[in-house]
Structures are given as C-alpha cells and as structure tokens.
C-alpha cells in the first residue's frame, strides 16, 4: 500500500487557476505529486467559480491523503 499526500502549494496554485477560469494546464511534470495536486485544486477552484459546491477545508483540499492500492 502506498500513501500519497497532496502538495499544498501546488494545490493552492491549481485552485487559484481554476477560480480564475484559467485552462487546466499544470506547470508541473506529468504524473508527479505536484501535477496531481495542482489538478485536484483546479477542479475545486473551477467548481467555486461556476457556483458549485467545492472543498477547501482538508476534506478535499491540500491536506488530503490518498491510499493507493
């Protein structure tokens, strides 16, 4: 079992980009922890911009921990 945590700085950068309506192009190397974190934040920021529910409190935000099988 592998445990992966999101990178808070990358998540926040993605959130801000999504909130501003910027394209979902991560500045990080593909498939890296930072890339995954950035995209996760982007989805949440884009949801906020569009008026949908979003998370930013650790339940889906930058402190989220994932277990990979």
Phi, psi and omega in degrees: 000135177248138176251130180235132175248149179284152176274114185301322181292317179293320179299314181297319178297318177294319178301312181297320179296317178294320180297328180271358179078019179285153180302155182278050179257104180291141177276001184261159178302138181306138176069008178279165176303319181293320179298313179299316180295316180300313180296322177299314177295322181298317179300315181292319178295321178293322177299317179299314181301324183274359177087012177270169175294148179210164178242145177208021187242018181098338179287338176210007185268204191294345180262008183295140179245136180242143174254123181255131180277000000 
